[in-house]
Amino acid sequence: MTELTHYWRLRCRLPERHGTPCRVIARGTMNSVQIEFEDGVRHIVSRYSIRRIK
């Protein structure tokens, strides 16, 4: 399993996930990305919705 390299930053969509680490599974077109949280839940979201953990 890969590292959790990003975190969810939006409160308006998936507010219960705010600040939760996630990993990028795939990048798509039109600024989209598929992410997976620690518990295995996957979503397709905008790249604006996540930030890299420093």
C-alpha positions in Angstrom: 0.0 0.0 0.0 1.3 3.5 -0.8 1.8 6.4 1.5 -0.8 8.9 2.4 0.7 11.9 0.6 -2.2 14.4 0.5 -5.0 15.6 2.7 -8.6 16.6 2.1 -9.1 20.3 2.5 -12.7 21.3 1.7 -15.5 21.6 4.3 -18.4 22.1 1.8 -18.0 18.6 0.3 -17.3 15.7 2.6 -17.1 17.9 5.7 -16.5 14.9 8.0 -13.3 14.2 6.0 -11.7 17.7 6.5 -8.0 17.3 7.2 -8.1 13.5 6.6 -5.0 12.1 4.9 -5.5 10.4 1.6 -3.6 9.0 -1.4 -3.9 9.8 -5.1 -4.8 6.7 -7.1 -5.1 8.2 -10.6 -5.1 11.5 -12.3 -7.7 12.3 -15.0 -8.5 15.1 -17.4 -10.2 18.4 -16.6 -8.4 18.8 -13.2 -9.8 15.5 -11.7 -8.2 13.0 -9.5 -9.2 9.7 -7.8 -8.3 9.5 -4.2 -8.5 6.9 -1.5 -8.8 7.5 2.2 -7.3 5.3 5.0 -10.4 3.2 5.3 -10.5 2.3 1.6 -13.3 4.8 0.5 -12.6 6.2 -3.0 -13.8 9.4 -4.6 -13.3 11.2 -7.8 -12.7 14.9 -7.0 -11.1 18.1 -8.2 -7.4 18.5 -7.7 -8.3 21.8 -5.9 -9.9 19.7 -3.1 -6.6 18.1 -1.9 -3.2 19.4 -0.9 0.1 17.7 -0.5 1.4 17.0 3.0 4.6 18.9 3.6 
